[in-house]
Amino acid sequence: MTETEISKLRETVLQLWEGSKYLLLAREDLFVYVLNLKKELAEKIFDGSAKPHSFETIKQNAWLAFLEGHAENGFWCNEDSRDTLDKSKETAVIALDTYLETLENVNLDSGKGKSFSPKIQWEGSIRQLIYLFREMSKIGLIPNVNLPSMISNHFCKKDRTEINRDNLSKQIYQLDTLQDGRPKDEDAQAIDDILNTLQED
C-alpha cells in the first residue's frame, strides 16, 4: 500500500475511535468484545463470506489492533482518569501503527477490486529474476523447489501486474533449451554483486 493509503486508513481508524469512544468507554468487557470481533472475522474468512486478503479485512484488522492496544491498559476500569485514557490511547496508536507497518509492502491491486497481494515489485527483467533465484538455489540460500511458483508467489512486475506462473515456466524452459539462462553481462553482474554481498554476511 502507498503511504497515502496507509495514512488514510490510520486517519479512518482514529476518526472511528473519536466517534465511538464514549460507547466503548461504557463497556466493562472491552477485551471480550475485541475477542468476539476477532472470532467473527475469523469465522467469516473460514466460511468464505470475507476474504483474508481483502481491503475490508485490512480495515477490520487495523481497528482490532487499535482496540487491542486500548484493552491492554484496561482503560475502561478508570474512565474518570484523563491520564489513564491518554496513556491507553497512546498504546492503542502504537499498536495501530505497528499493524500498519506490515502493510508497507502490500500492493493494492486495482484491477481486482479491493484485493491485494503482498508481493515485491521487481524492477529488473524476468530473466534477471530467474537467474537470481537459480543462483540462490545453487548456493543454498533458498530451497531447490518449483521456481515458477516461488517467483510468482513472492514477486510482481514493476507496474504491479502479476508474473504469470505458466509464462514463467515457458521462459525457464526456453532459457534451458535455447540459451545458457544467463542475462546480458551487465544484468548478470548486478545479480552476481547482490549474491556476493549475501554470501559475505
C-alpha positions in Angstrom: 0.0 0.0 0.0 1.1 3.5 -0.6 2.0 5.9 2.2 -1.2 7.9 1.3 -3.4 4.8 1.6 -1.9 3.8 4.9 -2.2 7.3 6.2 -5.9 7.5 5.2 -6.5 4.1 6.9 -4.9 5.4 10.1 -7.0 8.6 9.9 -10.2 6.5 9.4 -9.4 4.3 12.5 -8.8 7.4 14.6 -12.0 9.0 13.4 -13.9 5.8 14.2 -12.5 5.9 17.7 -13.5 9.5 18.2 -17.0 8.7 17.0 -17.5 5.6 19.2 -15.1 6.0 22.2 -17.8 7.0 24.6 -19.9 3.9 23.8 -16.8 1.8 24.1 -15.7 3.5 27.3 -19.0 2.5 28.9 -18.2 -1.2 28.3 -16.7 -3.3 31.1 -15.7 -6.1 28.8 -13.7 -4.5 26.0 -11.2 -7.3 25.9 -14.1 -9.9 25.5 -15.7 -7.6 22.9 -12.4 -7.5 20.9 -12.1 -11.3 21.1 -15.6 -11.7 19.8 -14.9 -9.3 16.9 -11.8 -11.3 16.0 -13.8 -14.6 16.3 -16.5 -13.2 14.0 -13.9 -12.1 11.4 -12.1 -15.5 11.5 -15.5 -17.3 11.0 -16.3 -15.1 8.0 -12.9 -15.8 6.5 -13.4 -19.5 7.2 -16.9 -19.7 5.6 -15.8 -17.6 2.6 -18.0 -14.6 3.3 -14.9 -12.5 3.9 -11.6 -12.8 2.0 -8.4 -12.9 4.1 -6.7 -10.5 1.7 -9.5 -8.0 1.1 -9.3 -4.3 1.9 -12.3 -4.7 4.2 -10.4 -7.3 6.2 -7.4 -5.0 6.4 -9.6 -2.2 7.8 -11.1 -4.5 10.4 -7.7 -5.8 11.4 -6.5 -2.2 11.8 -9.5 -1.4 14.0 -8.9 -4.5 16.1 -5.2 -3.7 16.5 -6.2 -0.2 17.9 -8.8 -1.7 20.3 -6.4 -4.3 21.5 -4.0 -1.5 22.4 -6.6 0.1 24.5 -7.7 -3.2 26.1 -4.1 -3.8 27.1 -4.2 -1.0 29.6 -7.7 -1.8 30.9 -8.7 1.8 30.2 -12.4 1.2 30.9 -11.5 0.4 34.6 -10.7 4.0 35.3 -12.5 6.1 32.8 -12.5 9.1 35.0 -8.8 9.4 34.9 -7.7 11.5 31.9 -4.1 10.3 32.3 -5.2 6.7 32.1 -7.3 7.4 29.0 -4.5 9.3 27.3 -2.0 6.6 28.1 -4.4 3.9 26.7 -4.9 5.9 23.5 -1.1 6.2 23.1 -0.7 2.4 23.5 -3.6 1.9 21.0 -2.0 4.2 18.4 1.3 2.4 18.8 -0.5 -0.9 18.2 -2.2 0.5 15.2 1.0 1.9 13.7 2.7 -1.4 14.3 0.0 -3.2 12.3 0.1 -0.5 9.6 3.8 -1.0 9.1 3.1 -4.6 8.0 1.1 -3.1 5.1 4.0 -1.1 3.6 4.9 -4.0 1.2 1.3 -4.8 0.4 0.1 -3.8 -3.1 -3.5 -3.0 -3.6 -4.5 -4.5 -6.9 -6.9 -2.0 -8.5 -7.6 -4.5 -11.3 -9.2 -6.8 -8.9 -11.3 -4.5 -6.8 -10.1 -4.3 -3.3 -8.0 -7.4 -3.2 -4.3 -7.2 -2.6 -1.2 -9.3 -2.9 1.8 -8.8 -0.6 4.4 -9.1 -3.3 7.7 -7.4 -4.0 7.8 -5.2 -7.1 10.7 -6.4 -9.3 12.3 -3.6 -11.2 14.6 -5.7 -13.4 13.9 -8.1 -16.2 12.2 -11.5 -15.7 15.4 -13.2 -16.9 17.3 -11.5 -14.1 14.8 -12.7 -11.6 15.0 -16.3 -12.9 18.8 -16.0 -12.8 18.7 -14.6 -9.2 16.5 -17.5 -7.9 18.6 -20.1 -9.7 21.8 -18.8 -8.3 20.4 -18.5 -4.8 19.2 -22.1 -5.1 22.7 -23.3 -6.2 24.4 -21.7 -3.2 21.8 -23.0 -0.8 20.2 -19.6 0.1 16.7 -20.9 -0.9 15.4 -24.5 -1.4 15.6 -26.1 -4.8 11.9 -26.2 -5.4 9.4 -25.2 -8.1 10.9 -21.8 -9.2 7.9 -20.6 -11.2 5.6 -21.0 -8.2 8.1 -19.4 -5.8 8.8 -16.4 -8.0 5.1 -15.8 -8.9 4.1 -16.1 -5.2 6.6 -13.5 -4.0 7.2 -11.1 -6.8 5.2 -8.9 -9.2 6.3 -6.7 -12.1 7.3 -3.1 -11.5 3.8 -2.0 -12.7 2.3 -4.3 -10.0 0.9 -6.7 -12.5 1.2 -10.4 -11.7 4.0 -12.6 -13.0 2.1 -15.4 -14.7 3.4 -18.8 -13.4 2.7 -20.6 -16.8 4.6 -17.9 -18.8 7.4 -18.1 -16.3 7.6 -21.9 -16.8 7.8 -21.4 -20.6 10.6 -18.8 -20.2 12.6 -21.0 -17.9 12.2 -23.9 -20.4 13.3 -21.7 -23.3 16.3 -20.5 -21.4 17.3 -24.1 -20.6 16.9 -25.4 -24.1 17.9 -22.4 -26.3 20.5 -20.5 -24.1 22.5 -20.8 -21.0 19.9 -18.9 -19.0 22.3 -16.0 -18.1 21.1 -12.4 -18.7 23.1 -9.9 -20.5 26.6 -9.4 -19.0 25.8 -6.1 -17.2 22.4 -7.5 -15.9 24.0 -10.7 -14.7 26.8 -8.8 -13.0 24.2 -6.8 -11.0 22.8 -10.1 -9.7 26.2 -11.5 -9.1 27.1 -8.5 -7.0 24.0 -9.0 -4.8 24.7 -12.7 -4.4 28.4 -11.9 -3.4 27.1 -9.5 -0.8 24.7 -12.1 0.6 27.4 -14.7 0.9 29.7 -12.3 2.8 27.1 -11.8 5.6 
